[in-house]
Amino acid sequence: MSAELDLGAYLRRIGLKEPPRADLAGLRALHLAHATTIPFENLDIQMGLPIPLDLASLQAKLVRQERGGYCFEHNTLFQAVLKELDFDVIACEARVRLGAQGMLPRTHMLLLVRLEGADWLADVGFGGEGLLGPVPLDEAAHSQFLNTYRVAEEGGLRVLQSFHHGAWEDLYAFEPAPRFPIDFEMASHYTSTHPDSRFIKTLTAQLPGPEVRRILRNRAYAELRGDQVEGRELAPEEVIPILREVFGIEVQDGTTFRALGRQAPGDGSTSTAGF
């Protein structure tokens, strides 16, 4: 028997007092609240723990334990919430292009929501550079606080792009066609275990907001305000306090992360490229 969604607990987690209606205003409210409250993070991968994607596990981790997760966790939970509220939603797979040196496997999950005959891209699982609200698949530019996005066409693909420093930058490319839980189980297994995966090589925690987007990668901490970036390399003893105080993730003292165990002094970077 599959777990039931505890909608009330989820809404309390993201700070909404009541369920929104299944319309564009409701989708926008849910998307903004989720994206700015539940952090994007890969601490379990860095600690060698499995990443279950069943609803019971996701609610235990992201809702009750007030942790975060990566795209498969965020968007699987968000899809369950949207379905519970009677939104017409499908899940799709994407290839990440941001920071990529070549073609990457399809290791990103996103959602398409159909409203009044139009498809809207909803994605609460892309971290610091990601959307704060849904965007339509219409190729027009859409501003979201300090950032601007569009969904461009590329043959049979759609490409989510963000506008920085006077140019459009690809974030990821996807086919607007439904994919299924088993597809994401496979992609998540690769992402969380393959030695070449970015999530194996890099500790990260990320949390976007209307005025500032906060990103930790290994010991590089950055705050993004539109095109303005401020960052520094943390001392080793600062990492756990930053996870607690900035990202709201409770981490036990003495916790070790595989990427930091290999990281050489001075190996941090304040670059915002990549996941």
C-alpha positions as CSV (number, residue, x, y, z in Angstrom):
1,M,0.0,0.0,0.0
2,S,1.4,3.4,-1.0
3,A,1.8,6.1,1.6
4,E,-0.7,8.8,1.8
5,L,0.3,12.5,1.5
6,D,0.1,14.5,4.7
7,L,-0.9,17.7,2.9
8,G,-1.4,19.6,6.2
9,A,2.1,18.8,7.4
10,Y,3.6,19.8,4.0
11,L,1.7,23.1,3.9
12,R,3.0,23.9,7.4
13,R,6.5,23.1,6.3
14,I,6.4,25.6,3.5
15,G,4.5,28.2,5.5
16,L,1.1,28.2,3.8
17,K,-2.0,28.3,6.0
18,E,-4.4,26.6,3.6
19,P,-4.4,24.6,0.4
20,P,-4.4,26.9,-2.7
21,R,-6.8,26.4,-5.6
22,A,-5.7,24.4,-8.7
23,D,-5.2,27.5,-10.8
24,L,-2.2,29.6,-11.8
25,A,-2.2,31.8,-8.7
26,G,-2.3,28.6,-6.6
27,L,0.6,27.0,-8.5
28,R,2.7,30.2,-8.1
29,A,2.0,30.4,-4.4
30,L,3.0,26.7,-3.9
31,H,6.1,26.9,-6.1
32,L,7.5,30.0,-4.4
33,A,6.8,28.7,-0.9
34,H,8.4,25.3,-1.6
35,A,11.5,26.7,-3.5
36,T,12.3,29.3,-0.9
37,T,11.8,27.1,2.2
38,I,13.0,23.5,1.5
39,P,16.8,23.6,0.6
40,F,18.4,21.8,-2.3
41,E,21.1,19.6,-0.7
42,N,23.0,16.3,-1.1
43,L,24.2,15.6,2.4
44,D,22.9,12.1,2.5
45,I,24.9,11.2,-0.6
46,Q,28.0,12.8,0.9
47,M,27.5,10.7,4.0
48,G,27.1,7.5,2.0
49,L,23.3,7.1,2.7
50,P,20.7,5.8,0.2
51,I,18.2,8.2,-1.5
52,P,14.7,6.5,-1.3
53,L,12.1,8.2,-3.5
54,D,8.9,6.7,-2.1
55,L,6.5,9.2,-0.7
56,A,6.8,8.0,2.9
57,S,10.5,8.5,2.9
58,L,10.3,11.9,1.2
59,Q,7.8,13.2,3.7
60,A,9.9,11.9,6.6
61,K,13.0,13.7,5.3
62,L,11.8,16.9,3.7
63,V,8.7,17.6,5.8
64,R,9.1,16.1,9.3
65,Q,12.8,16.2,9.6
66,E,13.0,19.6,7.9
67,R,15.8,18.5,5.6
68,G,16.2,19.2,1.9
69,G,17.1,17.0,-1.1
70,Y,17.9,17.1,-4.8
71,C,15.7,17.2,-7.8
72,F,14.2,13.7,-7.6
73,E,13.2,14.2,-4.0
74,H,11.8,17.7,-4.4
75,N,9.9,17.2,-7.5
76,T,8.5,13.8,-6.6
77,L,7.1,15.3,-3.5
78,F,5.9,18.4,-5.3
79,Q,4.2,16.3,-8.0
80,A,2.3,14.3,-5.3
81,V,1.2,17.6,-3.7
82,L,0.0,19.0,-7.1
83,K,-1.9,15.8,-7.8
84,E,-3.6,15.9,-4.4
85,L,-4.8,19.4,-5.2
86,D,-6.1,18.3,-8.6
87,F,-3.5,19.9,-10.8
88,D,-2.9,18.2,-14.2
89,V,0.8,17.4,-13.9
90,I,3.4,15.1,-15.6
91,A,7.1,14.5,-14.8
92,C,9.8,14.9,-17.5
93,E,13.6,14.2,-17.7
94,A,16.2,16.7,-18.6
95,R,19.9,16.9,-19.4
96,V,21.6,19.6,-17.3
97,R,23.7,22.0,-19.4
98,L,24.7,24.5,-16.8
99,G,28.4,24.1,-16.2
100,A,28.6,21.0,-18.4
101,Q,31.7,20.4,-20.5
102,G,29.9,17.9,-22.7
103,M,26.7,16.0,-23.0
104,L,25.4,14.7,-19.6
105,P,23.0,11.9,-19.0
106,R,19.3,12.7,-18.3
107,T,19.7,13.2,-14.5
108,H,17.2,16.0,-13.8
109,M,13.5,15.8,-13.0
110,L,11.1,18.6,-13.7
111,L,7.3,18.9,-13.9
112,L,4.9,20.2,-16.6
113,V,1.5,21.5,-15.4
114,R,-1.3,22.0,-17.8
115,L,-3.5,25.0,-17.0
116,E,-6.3,26.4,-19.2
117,G,-4.8,24.6,-22.3
118,A,-1.2,25.8,-21.8
119,D,1.8,23.9,-20.3
120,W,3.8,25.5,-17.5
121,L,7.2,24.4,-16.4
122,A,7.3,23.9,-12.6
123,D,10.6,22.9,-11.0
124,V,11.4,23.3,-7.3
125,G,14.5,21.1,-7.5
126,F,17.1,22.9,-9.5
127,G,18.7,24.7,-6.5
128,G,20.2,28.2,-6.4
129,E,19.9,29.0,-10.1
130,G,16.4,27.5,-10.4
131,L,12.9,28.9,-10.8
132,L,11.0,30.6,-8.0
133,G,7.7,30.2,-10.0
134,P,6.4,28.4,-13.0
135,V,7.1,29.6,-16.5
136,P,5.1,28.9,-19.6
137,L,6.5,27.2,-22.7
138,D,6.1,30.2,-24.9
139,E,9.7,31.4,-25.5
140,A,9.0,34.8,-24.0
141,A,11.2,36.3,-21.2
142,H,9.7,36.1,-17.7
143,S,11.1,38.0,-14.8
144,Q,11.1,36.5,-11.3
145,F,12.4,39.1,-8.9
146,L,16.1,39.6,-9.7
147,N,16.2,36.8,-12.3
148,T,14.8,36.3,-15.8
149,Y,14.0,33.0,-17.6
150,R,12.5,31.7,-20.8
151,V,11.8,28.2,-22.3
152,A,13.3,28.2,-25.8
153,E,12.6,25.6,-28.6
154,E,15.4,23.5,-30.0
155,G,13.9,21.0,-32.5
156,G,11.8,18.6,-30.4
157,L,13.4,19.8,-27.2
158,R,12.7,22.7,-24.8
159,V,15.5,24.5,-23.1
160,L,15.2,26.4,-19.9
161,Q,17.5,29.4,-20.0
162,S,18.4,32.3,-17.6
163,F,19.5,35.7,-18.6
164,H,22.8,36.9,-17.1
165,H,25.3,39.5,-18.1
166,G,23.5,40.4,-21.3
167,A,23.1,36.8,-22.7
168,W,20.9,33.8,-22.4
169,E,22.5,30.8,-20.7
170,D,21.1,27.2,-21.0
171,L,20.2,25.5,-17.7
172,Y,18.8,22.3,-19.0
173,A,17.1,20.7,-22.0
174,F,14.1,18.4,-22.0
175,E,11.5,16.6,-24.1
176,P,8.0,17.6,-23.0
177,A,6.9,14.0,-22.7
178,P,5.9,12.0,-19.6
179,R,8.4,9.9,-17.7
180,F,7.7,7.5,-14.9
181,P,9.0,6.7,-11.3
182,I,11.2,3.8,-12.6
183,D,13.0,6.3,-14.9
184,F,13.8,8.5,-12.0
185,E,14.9,5.6,-9.8
186,M,17.5,4.8,-12.5
187,A,18.6,8.4,-12.9
188,S,18.8,8.9,-9.1
189,H,20.9,5.7,-8.7
190,Y,23.4,7.0,-11.2
191,T,23.4,10.5,-9.7
192,S,23.9,9.3,-6.1
193,T,26.4,6.5,-6.7
194,H,28.4,6.9,-9.9
195,P,32.0,8.1,-9.2
196,D,31.7,10.7,-12.0
197,S,28.5,12.2,-10.7
198,R,28.8,15.8,-9.5
199,F,26.9,14.9,-6.4
200,I,29.6,12.4,-5.4
201,K,32.4,14.9,-6.1
202,T,30.8,18.0,-4.5
203,L,29.0,18.7,-1.2
204,T,26.3,21.3,-1.9
205,A,23.4,23.1,-0.2
206,Q,21.5,25.8,-2.1
207,L,18.5,28.0,-1.3
208,P,17.0,30.6,-3.7
209,G,15.1,33.6,-2.5
210,P,13.5,36.7,-4.0
211,E,16.4,39.0,-3.0
212,V,19.4,36.6,-2.6
213,R,20.3,33.1,-3.7
214,R,22.6,31.2,-1.4
215,I,24.9,28.5,-2.6
216,L,27.5,26.3,-0.9
217,R,29.7,24.0,-2.9
218,N,32.3,22.2,-0.9
219,R,33.8,25.1,1.1
220,A,32.9,27.8,-1.4
221,Y,30.0,29.9,-0.2
222,A,28.3,32.5,-2.5
223,E,25.4,34.9,-2.4
224,L,23.9,35.8,-5.7
225,R,21.8,39.0,-6.3
226,G,20.9,39.0,-9.9
227,D,24.3,39.3,-11.7
228,Q,26.1,40.4,-8.5
229,V,28.0,37.6,-6.8
230,E,29.7,37.8,-3.4
231,G,31.5,34.7,-2.1
232,R,34.4,33.4,-0.1
233,E,36.0,30.1,0.8
234,L,35.0,28.8,4.2
235,A,37.3,27.4,6.8
236,P,36.6,23.7,7.5
237,E,35.0,24.5,10.8
238,E,32.6,26.9,9.3
239,V,30.8,24.4,7.0
240,I,28.5,22.8,9.6
241,P,27.5,26.2,11.1
242,I,26.7,27.5,7.6
243,L,24.5,24.5,6.9
244,R,22.6,25.1,10.1
245,E,22.3,28.8,10.2
246,V,22.0,29.7,6.5
247,F,20.2,26.6,5.1
248,G,18.3,25.5,8.1
249,I,19.8,21.9,8.0
250,E,20.5,20.4,11.4
251,V,23.9,18.5,11.1
252,Q,25.6,16.8,14.0
253,D,29.0,18.0,15.1
254,G,31.7,15.9,13.7
255,T,29.8,14.9,10.6
256,T,32.1,14.1,7.7
257,F,31.4,14.5,3.9
258,R,33.2,12.5,1.3
259,A,34.0,15.4,-1.0
260,L,35.5,17.5,1.8
261,G,37.6,14.5,2.8
262,R,39.4,14.5,-0.5
263,Q,39.4,18.3,-1.0
264,A,42.8,19.9,-0.9
265,P,43.3,23.2,0.9
266,G,42.5,26.1,-1.4
267,D,40.4,23.9,-3.7
268,G,37.2,25.8,-3.1
269,S,35.8,28.2,-5.6
270,T,33.1,30.9,-5.6
271,S,32.1,30.0,-9.2
272,T,28.3,29.7,-9.7
273,A,28.6,27.3,-12.6
274,G,27.3,23.7,-12.3
275,F,24.6,22.3,-10.1
